[in-house]
Amino acid sequence: MIKVVKFGGSSLANAEQFKKVKAIIEADESRVFVVPSAPGRRFSGDDKVTDLLIHMYETAEKGGDFSAELEVIRGRFNEIIEGLELSDFSLEEEFREIGQMLQTDPQKDYTASRGEYLNGKILARYLGYHFIDSREVIFFNDEGNLNSYKTEKVMSQRLKECGRAVIPGFYGLGKDGNVKTFSRGGSDVTGSIVAQGCRADVYENWTDVSGCMVADPRIIKNPDVIRYVTYRELRELSYMGASVLHEDAIFPVRSCGIPINIKNTNAPEDEGTWIVESTCQKPDHLITGIAGKKGFCSVLIIKSMMNAEVGFGRKVLQAFEDNGISFEHMPSGIDTMTVVVHEDEFLHKEQKVVSAIHRLSSPDSVEIESNLALIAVVGRGMRSASGTAARLFTALADAHINIRMIDQGSSELNIIVGVENKDFENAIKAIYNTFVTSDHNEKQD
């Protein structure tokens, strides 16, 4: 049994959290490869180390004096070292290198990645594990995307040579020989790459929550935890705003059929959420999760006999493509076609797009509506149940919420509804109460 364990910033924010992490790792000898994030917030209002590093880079890039900022960051790491009583361990050489780079050749990705790098150094020493610098095993191509073939080949060989190792998250080596980072939250991706490289049995992702929630806890108080969710379901939820796991972290493990277990560092006994390729485990509720985003607008194209005109849809979408705008959803009727886009991307180009639609496809009319929020109701259980859409629409109607758009995929894995931005939170609550709270009440009865 081989487990790869990734710990988020909150799990490694200070020495006390490091001690919890060590206890978790030592409790299971199969936890052999560890991927750390940079230190997160120690308390409400605190700064994440990565934010401090980026701000320091911005100071250096403008030619300013960054020494005070570097000292604050040094203090954060020294506080951890002292709290772990690593009296014979120091990061002074690493801080000298960082200071020299900022002085002579400030690089944003290099600077931003040092939080993971330094935390990895400390954790490796504290655990007695090998330390593997991620720029030696993770590679990017000319376009700045992950070079999957080279990364998997080098990573696999390097992990075979190490019995137990710490590999920092978030960064690798760019084609130009400089450090290159993933987007924020990219330590999840590193953990997935490491799991793929060693063909792990399980990829454990440790954070400060006990798994993926059925709904956003900022909207629903103490929502249920999802026990089992498939890769496809999570992809739908992540795309619509659920943020427990970086969505790109799914792909490397999915190709190998490696399950992901989301766990809580502060409550390690909790089962958490299992993210799997497929499962016969029945979901606790008819739906698996609810997620959504505000800030969309819809472009309604109307033309008689649209369905009989070959290439009409392509011509409409070309108007968006030519203006560099991607669409989110595209529900349609016999004589209507609606293109849903992000409002902030569309707003300053709207008249160019409308003009292009008229020029390319000669519609009868084009209508734009803004202030649209999209909500995805996702669940594999919906395939085998009748009346799901009816319950959803009834729940929103009873809450006096007008549905402005409906889109359901042929896979029957999700239903997406559009409501006004002002109704977003109430719509989430209405859906949760109908599919989860009422479910609890029925079971109790």
N, C-alpha and C positions, 0 to 999 in steps of 0.2 A: 504494500500500500504506500503510495506517495501522495502527499498533499502539498500544494502550494498555498501559502497564506499571505494575503495582502492586508496591510493595516493602514487605515486612513489617517489623516492629520490629527483628528481628535483623539485617536487611539495612541498617538505618540507625541502629545503636546507637551508633556513634562515627565519628570522622573517617575512619578507615581504611576502614570500610564505605561511607561516602559516596563515597570515591574509587573503590571497586569499582563502585558504582552508576553513577557518571558514565562510567566506561570502558564499561560495558555499554550505556548509552544512546547514547553516541557511536559505538559499533561498528555501529550500524544506524540510518540516518537516518529510517527509517519509525517509530521509537519517538518519537512526537511529543507524547503526553499521558501525564503521570506522576502516579500517586496514591501518596503516602507515608503510612506509619503513624507513630505516635509512636516514639521511641527505645525499643528493647527492652533486654534484659539484655546487658551487655558481657562478663560472665563468670558462672560458676556462683555463685549466692548473691546476685547483684546484683539491684536493683529495676528493674522496668519503670517508665518515666516516668508512664504512665497510672495505675499503682497509687499512685505518690507524689502525683499530682494529686488523686486521689479521697480519699486520707488527709488531704491539706491542706484539701480542702473540708469534710471531717467536723470538723476542728479549728475552722475558721472558723464553721461552722454552729452549733457549740456555744458560740461567743463566745470561743474561745481565741486565743492568740497564734500565728499561722501564719507569722511572718516567717522563722524559721529554716528551715522546710520550703520556703518559697518560694526561699530562698537556695540550698538544695541543688539545686532544679530549675533555677534560673538557672545554677548552676555546670555542670550537665550540658550545657546548650545552649551556654554560652560555651566549654566544652571543645571542642565540635564546631567552632564558629566559628573558634577559634584554631588548631585542627588543620588547618583548610582554608585558613588564612592569609587570611581575609576581613577584613582590618584596617580597612576603611572601612564595615563592616556591623555593626549593633547591633540588639538586641531590647529595649533598655531601655524604649522607649515601650510596647511590648506588655506587658512585665512590670508597668509602672505601671498599665496598664488592668486586668490580672488582679488585682493587689493591691487596687485600688479596688473592683472588683466583689465580691471576697471580704469586704471591709470593710463595704460598704453593702447588698449584695444577693447573698449566696452562692447560686449555682445549680450543682447537681451536674453536669448535662449540659454546661453552658458550661465549667466547670472541667476536666472529664474530656476535653473535646475539644481543649484547648489544646496537648496534645502533638503532635497531627497538624498543627494550625494553625502552630505555631512551626517544626516540622520542615519543613513545606511552604515557609515563608518562606525558611529557610536554603537548601533544595534549589533553589528557583527562582532565588535569587541566584547560587548556585554553578554552575548550568547555563546561566544567562543566559536563562531562560524567563519567560513571563508567570506571575503568580500569580493564581489565581482562588479567592476565599474560597467554600467550599462552601455557606455559608448564603445565597449569592446565586444558587445554581443547583440546590439540592436542597431539596425542600419536603415537609413532612408535613401530614396532614389533622387534623381535630378528634380523631379516634380515636388519633392518634399513629402512624399507618401512613404509608408513603410515598405521596405524591401523584404517581403515575406520570405522568399526563397532563401536569401542569404542569411537573414536573421534566424530562421528555424534551423538551418544547417549548422551555423556557428554556435548558437545557443545550445542546441542539443549536445554537441560535442563537449562544450565547456561544462555543462551541468553533469555529464558523465564523469568528468575528472574530479568533481567536488562532491564529497559526501553530503555536506550541508553548507548552504551559502545564503548570503543576503545580497539581493540585486535591487538597487534603488529604482523606484518608479519614475515615470514622467518623461524620460529623455533617452536619447541614443546618439548615434553619430551621423551627421549629414554627409551628403556626397562631397561637399567642399572641405571635409575634414574638421569642421566645427561641430560643437554640440547642437543638437536639434531636439526640440521638445514636441510632445503631443499637445493637444489642446488641454485646457484646465480639466483636472479629473483624470488625466492620462495615466496615472499610476494603476488604475483599474485595467487599462490596456496592457501595461507591462506585465501585470500579474497573469493575465490571460495568455500572453506570449510565452511566459516562463512555463505555464501549465502545459501549453502545446509542445514546447521544446522538450520537456521531460516525460511527456505522455502521462501526466498526473491522473490519479484516480478521482481526485476532487480538487476544485479550486475554491478555497475559502476566502471570502472577502469580508474582513472585519471592519465594522464602522461603529457609530454611536446609536444605532437603532436596531431593533430585533427583527430585521427583515424588511421586505417591501410591504407597504401598506396598501389596503384596498383603495384608499383615497388620501388626498393631501391632508396631513394632520393640522395644517394651518387653517383648513376649512372645516374638517370633521374632527371633533374632539375624540381622542383615543380610538382611531379606526382599527378595524381588524387587521391582523397580519395575514398575508397570503402565504399559505404553507407550500404549495407547489404551483409554479408558473412555467409555461413552456417558453423556449427562446422566442417563438413567434409572438406570443402574447406580450412578453416583456418588450420586444421591439416596438410593438404598437403603443404600449404605455409610455416607453421612454421617448418615443417620437412626439407624443402629445404632452410631454412635460414632466413625467415621473422621473426623479433624478437620483435614485439610490445608486445606480450603476451607470458608468459611462457607456453609451450605447455601442461604441466601437469595440468594447471589451467582449461582446458576445461572439463575434465572428471567429477568432482563433480557436476557442474552445468548442464552439459549435461544430467546426469541421472535424473535430476528433471525438465528439460525443462526450465531452467532459462536463459533468454537472457542476454548477456553481452554488455554493451555500453562503448566503448573506447572514452574517452573525454579528452579535453585539459584544464588543470588548468589555463593556461594563456589566453585562449579564450573560456570561459565556454558557450558562446552563440552558438558555433559551434555544429552541430548535432552529429558529430563524426561517428563512425562505430558501427553498430549493428551486433553482432554475435548471430545467432539464429539456432535452430534445423532445421527449414524449413521455407520457405517463398514463397509467390506468388509475392513478389516485383520483378519486372524485373530488372536485372543488367543494369547499365548504359552502359556497353559495352558487347560485345560477351564474352570476358574473364573477370574473376573477378580479377585475380592477376598474377604476374610473380615473381618467386623467383628462386634462384639458389646458387650453391656452387662450388668452385674449389677444386682440389686436389683428384681426383678419378683416378683409373686405371681399365682397363677391362682385363679379362682373357677369351680368346676365346678357347673353346674346340671343336675340329673337329673330327668327327667319322662317317664313312659311315654307314647308316642304324641305326643311333642312335635312331630314333623314334620307331624302332621295338624292342629295347632292354629294357625289363622291369627293372625298378630300376636304370637306368643309372643316372638320375638326382640326386637321393638320394646319389649314390656313389660319385658323383662329390662334392656335398655340404658337404659330410662327411669330405672330405679333408680340407675344410675351417673350419668346426666345430672343428675338431681335433686340429687345430692350433689356436683356439680361435678367429677366424675372422668371423664377421657377414657380410652378403652381402646386398647391397643396392637395386640392380635391377638385373633382369635375363631375358633379351630378348633371344629368341631362334628361330632356323629354323629347317628344317627337319634333317640336318646333323650337325648343329652347336648349341652351347649353350654358351652364354656369361654371365659371372658373374662379376658384377661391385662392387668394394670394395673401401674403403678409402685407398688412397695410403700410408699414414703414418703408418697405421696399417699393411699393407701388405708387405711393402718394405723389412723389415728385415727377413721376413718369406717366401719370394716368392719361393725360390728353394725347401723348405720343402713342400710347397703346391703343386708345380708342380710335385714333386716326388710322393707325395701322390695321386694326380690325376691319374698319370700313373699306380701306383700300384693298385689302387682301381677300375679303370674304363677302362684301356687299350685304350686310345684314339689314333687316328691317329697322332694328333699333338696338341700342346698347344702354343698359341701365347699371349704375354702380350703387352699391350699398355698403356702408362702413360700420364700424363699431360692432363687429361680429366676433363672438367667442365660439370656439369649437370644443366639444366634449366628446371623448371616445369612451364608449362602454364596451369593455373587452372581456371575452370569456369563451373558452372551449366548450363549456357546458351549454352555451346557447344553441349549438348545432342540433342537439337532441331534444330541445324543449320548444314547445309551441307557445305563442303568445308573448314572447319576450318584448318585441317591438311595441305591442299594445300596452303592456305594463309600463314601458318607458314613456310612451306618449301620454298615458293617463297620469303618470306621476307628475309630469311637467304641466299638464293641463290643470290638475288639482292645485298646483302651486301658482297658477295664473301666469305661467311663463309661455310666451309665444315662441314656437319653433320656426326658425327662418330658413333652415336647410336640413336635409336628411340625406345621408349617404351610407349605404351598407355594401360591404364587399361580398363578392360571390362565395368567399370561403366561410361566411357566416361567423367569422371570428370576432367581428366588431361592428358596432353601429355608431356612426358619428352624427351628432346633431349640432346645428348652429343656433345660438341664441344671442341676444344682445349682451354686450359687455356688462351692463348693469345687472343682468340676471345670472351671471356666471356662477357665483358662490351659492345662490339659492337653488340653482339647477343641480349643482353637485349634491347639495344636501337632500334635495327631493329624490334624486336617483338612489343615493345611499340608503335613505330611509325605506324606500320601496323594496330594494333588492337585498339589503343586509339587515337593517334593524327589524323589519317586519319578519324576516327569515328567523332571526333570533326569537322573536315573540312567538312565532308558530311552533318552534321546537320546544319552547318552555311550556306552551299549552298542551 
